[in-house]
Amino acid sequence: MIAAAPTGHVLQSWAWGALKDRFGWRVQRLAVDSAPCQVLYRPLPAGLGSLAYVPKGPAVDLHSGALPALLGAIRPLARRQRAICLKIEPNRADDPSLSERLQVLGFEPSPQTVQPRRTIVVDLDDDPETLLANMKQKTRYNIRLAARRGVTVRPASEADLPAFYELMETTAERDEFGIHSRAYYEAVYRLFVPAGQGCFLLAEHEGLLLAALVVVAFGDVACYMYGASSDELRNLMPTYLLQWESMLWSKEQGCRTYDLWGVPDRDQDALEDEFTQRSDGLWGVYRFKRGFGGRLERSMGAWDLVYAPVRYQLYKIAAGLYSQRQRA
């Protein structure tokens, strides 16, 4: 049902809910008048209650009567979990009319987004040669360079997961970002790969693991979820060939678009003006992702429907203080 919806997304899939249920979230699934929704609940510290969160959903027409009916069904369930608010992140492009609709229903723009608002999406309908031709010249060159210099790409087996996680740790330490536990990535593999909805791809040179990524396919959209690379032989450009092979795998699964997942939330002109001077946050990955062609897209972001105003204000204060510490 979710996969067939025009705005369906893997973060609303059964497998994603099963994954989050194993790692600190409580999952509720419901459908009202054939409108499905997966709500995740996370306990908040200091006795504030919980956060009710609908990642990349709900997958309904936001202008229809299905949304108020769905919200009415969620509210009593969320209150039983002492939810301070319902946070939704619709899988819809930024649209003033949709924003007005949510405000009429009582939502307010959230100060805390979870998923990146802006991304680069590559259309996969074209043949491989055309896809390559649509890329930046340097990216196309690096893909072919990696292949010429003996980099090979293969799907990972479950036996490769320890090496995959070591590579994730290396990347996290080098680039200073947080990663999930080894058990988390093992769960991603077991939930998505055997079902044909995901692939762990490894780039190697003469048996040495150089880079890895995780891609998931849901409906007609593939999403690049996680990536890692070694400190060794970076001059062989393994990440470029790896991303290309991921696109080809996605195309073979019947996907029509490939979501490169997350770039700085700036307009096209600002991105192009600043990416050569900046490497903080998502700026470093923008430099890499822009080369694969595609178009820049911006979603509606996060919206909160407040259930408990006092606790919600305390939550916003705490979230703001946390963000300040992260930037310091």
C-alpha positions as CSV (number, residue, x, y, z in Angstrom):
1,M,0.0,0.0,0.0
2,I,2.7,2.5,1.0
3,A,5.0,1.5,-2.0
4,A,2.2,2.1,-4.4
5,A,1.3,5.6,-3.0
6,P,2.5,8.6,-5.1
7,T,4.2,9.9,-2.0
8,G,5.2,6.6,-0.4
9,H,8.7,6.4,1.0
10,V,10.9,3.7,2.5
11,L,10.8,5.4,5.9
12,Q,7.1,4.5,6.0
13,S,7.7,0.9,5.1
14,W,7.1,-2.1,7.3
15,A,10.8,-3.0,7.3
16,W,11.8,0.5,8.4
17,G,9.4,0.3,11.3
18,A,10.7,-3.1,12.3
19,L,14.3,-1.6,12.2
20,K,13.4,1.3,14.4
21,D,11.4,-0.9,16.8
22,R,14.7,-2.7,17.6
23,F,16.6,0.4,18.4
24,G,14.6,2.5,20.9
25,W,11.5,3.4,19.1
26,R,7.9,2.2,19.6
27,V,6.0,1.6,16.3
28,Q,2.3,2.0,15.6
29,R,0.8,1.3,12.2
30,L,-2.7,2.3,11.3
31,A,-4.9,3.0,8.3
32,V,-8.0,5.2,8.1
33,D,-10.2,5.0,4.9
34,S,-7.3,3.2,3.1
35,A,-4.9,6.0,4.2
36,P,-1.9,4.2,5.8
37,C,0.5,5.7,8.4
38,Q,3.4,4.5,10.5
39,V,4.1,6.5,13.7
40,L,7.3,6.2,15.6
41,Y,7.5,7.1,19.3
42,R,10.7,8.0,21.1
43,P,10.9,8.6,24.9
44,L,12.1,12.1,25.8
45,P,14.4,12.8,28.8
46,A,13.5,14.5,32.0
47,G,10.0,13.0,32.2
48,L,8.8,15.1,29.2
49,G,7.0,12.2,27.7
50,S,7.6,11.1,24.1
51,L,7.8,12.4,20.6
52,A,5.4,11.0,18.0
53,Y,7.1,11.1,14.6
54,V,5.9,10.3,11.1
55,P,9.1,10.1,8.9
56,K,8.5,11.1,5.3
57,G,4.8,10.8,5.7
58,P,1.9,10.5,6.0
59,A,1.5,9.1,2.4
60,V,-1.9,10.8,1.8
61,D,-3.1,13.7,-0.2
62,L,-2.7,16.6,2.2
63,H,-5.5,18.5,0.7
64,S,-8.0,15.7,1.1
65,G,-10.3,14.7,3.9
66,A,-8.2,11.7,4.6
67,L,-5.6,13.8,6.5
68,P,-8.0,15.1,9.2
69,A,-9.5,11.7,9.7
70,L,-6.0,10.2,10.1
71,L,-5.0,12.9,12.6
72,G,-8.1,12.2,14.6
73,A,-7.2,8.5,14.8
74,I,-3.6,9.2,15.8
75,R,-4.3,11.7,18.5
76,P,-5.7,9.3,21.2
77,L,-3.0,6.8,20.4
78,A,-0.3,9.5,20.8
79,R,-1.8,10.8,24.0
80,R,-1.6,7.3,25.5
81,Q,2.2,7.5,24.8
82,R,2.3,11.0,26.5
83,A,3.4,12.5,23.2
84,I,4.1,16.2,23.4
85,C,3.4,16.6,19.7
86,L,3.0,14.8,16.4
87,K,5.9,15.6,14.1
88,I,5.4,14.9,10.4
89,E,7.8,15.3,7.5
90,P,5.6,14.9,4.4
91,N,7.3,13.4,1.3
92,R,6.2,16.4,-0.7
93,A,7.9,19.2,-2.4
94,D,7.9,22.6,-0.7
95,D,4.5,24.2,-1.6
96,P,2.9,27.3,0.1
97,S,-0.6,25.9,-0.4
98,L,0.3,22.7,1.5
99,S,1.9,24.7,4.2
100,E,-1.3,26.8,4.6
101,R,-3.3,23.5,4.7
102,L,-1.2,22.2,7.6
103,Q,-1.5,25.5,9.5
104,V,-5.3,25.3,9.1
105,L,-5.2,21.9,10.7
106,G,-3.2,23.2,13.6
107,F,0.4,22.4,12.6
108,E,3.3,24.8,13.0
109,P,6.7,24.7,11.3
110,S,9.0,22.6,13.5
111,P,12.3,24.1,14.8
112,Q,13.8,20.6,14.6
113,T,13.9,18.7,11.3
114,V,15.0,15.1,11.3
115,Q,15.6,14.3,7.6
116,P,17.5,16.7,5.3
117,R,15.1,19.0,3.5
118,R,17.1,19.3,0.4
119,T,18.5,16.5,-1.8
120,I,19.7,15.7,-5.3
121,V,17.6,13.3,-7.3
122,V,18.8,11.5,-10.5
123,D,16.3,10.2,-13.1
124,L,17.1,6.6,-14.0
125,D,14.8,6.3,-17.0
126,D,17.6,7.0,-19.5
127,D,20.1,4.4,-20.8
128,P,23.5,4.1,-19.0
129,E,25.4,6.1,-21.6
130,T,22.9,9.0,-21.3
131,L,23.1,8.9,-17.5
132,L,26.9,9.2,-17.8
133,A,26.6,12.0,-20.3
134,N,24.4,13.9,-17.8
135,M,27.1,13.9,-15.1
136,K,29.8,16.4,-14.6
137,Q,32.8,15.7,-16.7
138,K,35.1,15.1,-13.7
139,T,32.7,12.6,-12.2
140,R,32.4,10.7,-15.4
141,Y,36.2,10.7,-15.7
142,N,36.6,9.4,-12.1
143,I,34.1,6.6,-12.7
144,R,36.1,5.4,-15.7
145,L,39.4,5.9,-13.9
146,A,38.4,3.7,-11.0
147,A,37.4,0.9,-13.4
148,R,40.6,1.3,-15.5
149,R,42.8,1.1,-12.4
150,G,41.3,-2.2,-11.2
151,V,38.6,-1.2,-8.7
152,T,35.8,-3.7,-8.7
153,V,32.4,-3.6,-7.0
154,R,30.4,-6.5,-5.6
155,P,27.4,-7.0,-3.4
156,A,28.3,-7.8,0.3
157,S,27.4,-11.0,2.0
158,E,26.5,-11.2,5.6
159,A,30.1,-12.4,6.3
160,D,31.3,-9.0,5.0
161,L,29.4,-7.0,7.7
162,P,32.3,-6.8,10.2
163,A,34.6,-5.3,7.6
164,F,31.8,-3.0,6.5
165,Y,31.4,-1.7,10.0
166,E,35.1,-1.2,10.5
167,L,35.0,1.0,7.4
168,M,32.1,3.0,8.8
169,E,34.1,3.6,12.0
170,T,37.1,4.7,10.0
171,T,35.0,7.2,8.0
172,A,33.2,8.5,11.1
173,E,36.5,9.2,12.9
174,R,38.0,10.9,9.9
175,D,35.0,13.0,8.9
176,E,33.7,13.6,12.5
177,F,30.2,12.3,12.3
178,G,28.1,9.9,14.3
179,I,27.2,6.4,13.2
180,H,24.9,3.6,14.4
181,S,26.0,0.5,16.2
182,R,27.2,-2.6,14.4
183,A,24.0,-4.3,15.3
184,Y,22.0,-1.6,13.6
185,Y,23.7,-2.1,10.2
186,E,23.3,-5.8,10.6
187,A,19.6,-5.3,11.1
188,V,19.4,-3.1,8.0
189,Y,21.1,-5.9,6.0
190,R,18.8,-8.7,7.3
191,L,15.6,-6.6,6.9
192,F,16.2,-5.3,3.4
193,V,18.8,-7.4,1.5
194,P,17.1,-10.8,1.6
195,A,13.8,-9.2,0.7
196,G,15.4,-7.7,-2.4
197,Q,14.8,-4.1,-1.1
198,G,18.4,-3.3,-0.4
199,C,22.0,-3.9,-1.3
200,F,25.3,-3.4,0.5
201,L,27.9,-2.7,-2.2
202,L,31.7,-3.0,-1.7
203,A,34.4,-1.4,-3.8
204,E,37.8,-3.3,-3.7
205,H,41.2,-3.2,-5.2
206,E,43.1,-6.5,-5.3
207,G,41.1,-7.8,-2.3
208,L,41.5,-4.6,-0.3
209,L,38.2,-3.0,0.8
210,L,38.2,0.7,-0.2
211,A,34.6,1.9,0.1
212,A,31.1,0.7,0.8
213,L,27.5,2.0,0.6
214,V,24.0,0.9,1.4
215,V,21.2,1.5,-1.1
216,V,17.5,0.7,-0.6
217,A,14.8,0.4,-3.3
218,F,11.2,1.0,-2.4
219,G,8.5,1.5,-5.0
220,D,10.1,3.2,-8.0
221,V,12.6,5.2,-5.8
222,A,16.1,4.1,-4.7
223,C,17.8,5.9,-1.8
224,Y,21.5,6.1,-1.0
225,M,21.4,5.6,2.8
226,Y,24.9,5.1,4.2
227,G,28.4,5.3,2.8
228,A,32.0,4.7,4.0
229,S,35.5,4.9,2.6
230,S,39.0,3.9,3.5
231,D,42.0,6.2,4.0
232,E,43.9,4.1,1.6
233,L,44.2,4.4,-2.2
234,R,41.7,7.3,-2.4
235,N,43.4,8.3,-5.6
236,L,41.7,5.3,-7.3
237,M,38.3,7.1,-6.9
238,P,36.5,4.0,-5.6
239,T,33.5,6.0,-4.3
240,Y,32.6,7.3,-7.8
241,L,32.5,3.8,-9.3
242,L,30.6,2.5,-6.3
243,Q,27.9,5.2,-6.6
244,W,27.6,4.5,-10.3
245,E,27.2,0.7,-9.7
246,S,24.6,1.6,-7.1
247,M,22.6,3.5,-9.7
248,L,22.8,0.6,-12.1
249,W,21.6,-1.8,-9.4
250,S,18.7,0.5,-8.6
251,K,17.8,0.7,-12.3
252,E,17.8,-3.1,-12.5
253,Q,15.3,-3.2,-9.6
254,G,12.9,-1.1,-11.6
255,C,13.6,2.2,-9.8
256,R,13.0,5.3,-11.9
257,T,14.8,7.8,-9.6
258,Y,17.8,7.7,-7.3
259,D,17.9,9.9,-4.2
260,L,21.4,10.9,-3.2
261,W,19.9,11.9,0.2
262,G,20.9,15.2,1.8
263,V,22.8,18.3,0.7
264,P,22.9,21.7,2.4
265,D,19.6,23.5,2.6
266,R,20.5,26.4,0.3
267,D,19.3,27.4,-3.1
268,Q,21.2,26.3,-6.3
269,D,23.1,29.6,-6.7
270,A,24.3,29.7,-3.1
271,L,25.3,26.0,-3.3
272,E,27.4,26.6,-6.4
273,D,28.9,29.9,-5.1
274,E,30.0,28.4,-1.8
275,F,30.8,24.7,-2.2
276,T,34.4,25.2,-3.1
277,Q,35.1,27.1,0.1
278,R,33.1,25.0,2.6
279,S,33.5,21.4,3.9
280,D,31.5,21.6,7.1
281,G,28.2,19.7,7.6
282,L,26.7,18.5,4.3
283,W,28.9,20.8,2.2
284,G,31.6,18.2,1.7
285,V,29.1,15.7,0.4
286,Y,27.5,18.3,-1.9
287,R,30.8,18.6,-3.8
288,F,30.7,14.9,-4.4
289,K,27.0,14.4,-5.1
290,R,26.5,17.4,-7.5
291,G,28.7,15.6,-10.0
292,F,26.2,12.8,-10.7
293,G,23.8,15.1,-12.4
294,G,20.2,15.2,-11.3
295,R,18.1,18.0,-9.9
296,L,17.9,19.7,-6.6
297,E,14.7,19.1,-4.7
298,R,13.4,20.6,-1.4
299,S,10.8,19.0,0.8
300,M,8.2,20.7,3.1
301,G,10.4,19.9,6.1
302,A,9.0,19.1,9.6
303,W,5.7,20.2,11.0
304,D,4.5,19.8,14.6
305,L,1.0,19.4,15.9
306,V,1.3,20.2,19.6
307,Y,-0.6,18.1,22.1
308,A,1.1,19.3,25.4
309,P,2.0,23.0,25.1
310,V,4.0,23.4,28.3
311,R,6.1,20.2,27.8
312,Y,6.5,21.1,24.1
313,Q,8.0,24.5,25.0
314,L,10.4,22.8,27.4
315,Y,11.4,20.4,24.7
316,K,12.1,23.3,22.3
317,I,14.3,25.0,24.8
318,A,16.3,21.8,25.4
319,A,16.6,21.1,21.7
320,G,17.8,24.6,21.1
321,L,20.5,24.3,23.9
322,Y,21.6,21.0,22.4
323,S,22.0,22.5,18.9
324,Q,24.1,25.4,20.3
325,R,26.4,22.9,22.0
326,Q,26.7,21.0,18.7
327,R,27.7,24.1,16.8
328,A,30.2,25.2,19.5
